[in-house]
Amino acid sequence: MPGQGKRKRRQQTERQRAAARTAPDAGRWEVTLETRDKAELRAHLHRLGEERVDESMIRIDTLCGRLEHPTTYRLSRFVADPT
């Protein structure tokens, strides 16, 4: 397909840039919200969107559970080192 190689190279470059920005020596991931309610997670994400927070600096982890441990959602934000 025309343009597919160009798009893949651009996406790969963007992934490498994001990985370099969130490297372990550049800062740390700080948990801002941990909930079992998906609606609460969406509301918090909406508030972050209104604050114009960079989406590439936010990570959502889904901790899948079973009967005794229900599914939990963890929202983390990358905090850069002050140096």
Order of alpha helices (4+ residues) and beta strands (2+ residues): alpha-beta-alpha-beta-beta
